[in-house]
Amino acid sequence: MQVLAFEAIGTDWRVETAEPLGVDVAAAVAERIEFFDSTWSRFRADSLVARIAKQPGTWRFPADAPALFALYRELYEATDGAVNPLVGRSLERLGYDAAYSLRPSGAAAPAPAWDDAIAWNGESLATIAPVVLDVGAAGKGYLVDLVGDVLRVHGVSDFVIDASGDIVHAGSGQTRVALEHPLDSSKAIGVVALANGALCASASNRRAWGTGLHHVVDATTGLPTSSVIATWVMAPSGLVADGLATGLFFAPAERFGALGDFQWARMFSTGRVEHSAQFDGELFL
Amino acid sequence: MMVMTFPPPRNETLVPQLPMKIALSAAAALTLAGSLAACSTPAGTTEDTATGAEDAAANEEPYTDGTYSANGSYDSPNGTESLDVTLTLEGDVVTDVEVVGNGDNPDSKRYQAEFIGGIADVVVGKDIDELAVDRVAGSSLSSNGFNAALEDIKSQASA
């Protein structure tokens, strides 16, 4: 097995393939990630999202946007607005800002309601005020899909891409993934064998910077959520798996039927775990 | 020091009931807050910055191995609910967690929809070292920039 390991969008990536990736393929992967980041990153001043945060307007997005906005709309409706791409300002208020100040700067701020603040027509986003988009609920899983597309274009069909918890497997074989216990990183609550699909994990202590301060924020209140503390989702794509991994913090699985078949588990703050009827793997319950 | 910061369900207000069954040291209390309840600030409050940073720094301190218990109650829309929490610490790691709640509220029942294949109370899990796996999906793999910033804040807080 060959591994291409690198850091991008602030986290560690591993691309595993049978044969070493050519320099041209590695460069194409880096270029794809850079392009995505230059559109969607809330953490760099030159991104499209950073410009949208400064003034209202009508903003043309690249070809990767429609799928992401469509997924976000589904999540938004299924969670009664708790998952909302306009949650960026809420996160900034809690200290999760571009400078990583990690210090709250005032009272919690709910995100604007989608239809009050923005309109997406499939190509462009109209904003009536400066808004801070944050696609953290599904962006990284989606980017794993997009990197997989780059590999396929270059003739690489068997691979595992692991972007620190957002994992896509393609081709022959499988990859065995431990589901880390959110309260004890030395333990797993289960193991799944992932084959030709995506697994995304989310935990509220993953990016926590103080008691009760973490990145899984309810957009309707602007406050971190506390009932569910970790989720795992297997779905055909990283986009859907990552989005659902966030969505399941705020709503039960049956609310997300529009997103197709998926398998899931989630842990509550009480230590209780619930999971889908179909679960291709082992849970140590 | 309020120990019972065990996170209540969303939109519910935590009202700790003191005293605890047994006295906890401040360090153990922080472990309870840090490990179990990393996401427990009740609605309507925001963390005092310095306190939050000190908590994070204090979590670096070693804790005494042993088993700790606490009882707490909180008001929920379903009435007052109580929890008994027992933690076992070994080498600064929570090795066992037992939570006994009254667990009979309508919310709990709502989750038992047919869509759900199963529910297990207080899952402890197995040692990852003993599992044959290729990788791990979970919370220990955080973002690098975020971690660097967090370390910086902690060092400022302890300076």
Interface residues (C-beta under 8 A of the other chain):
Chain A: E7 I9 G10 T11 D12 F43 L94 G95 Y100 S101 L102 R103 P104 G106 A107 A108 V160 D162 S164 G165 I167 T175 R176 V177 A178 L179 E180 H181 P182 L183 D184 S185 S186 K187 A188 I189 G190 V191 L199 C200 A201 A203 S204 N205 R206 R207 A208 W209 G210 T211 G212 L213 H214 V216 D218 T221 L223 P224 T225 S226 S227 I229 A230 W232 P252 A253 E254 M267 S269 T270 G271 R272 V273 E274 H275 S276 A277 Q278 F279 L283 F284 L285
Chain B: T5 F6 P7 P8 P9 R10 A33 G34 S35 L36 A37 A38 C39 S40 T41 P42 A43 G44 T45 T46 E47 T49 T51 G52 A53 D55 A56 L83 V93 V94 T95 V97 V99 G101 R110 Y111 A113 E114 F115 I116 G117 G118 I119 A120 D121 V122 V123 V124 G125 K126 D127 I128 D129 L131 A132 V133 D134 R135 V136 A137 G138 S139 S140 L141 S142 S143 N144 G145 F146 A148 A149 L150 I153
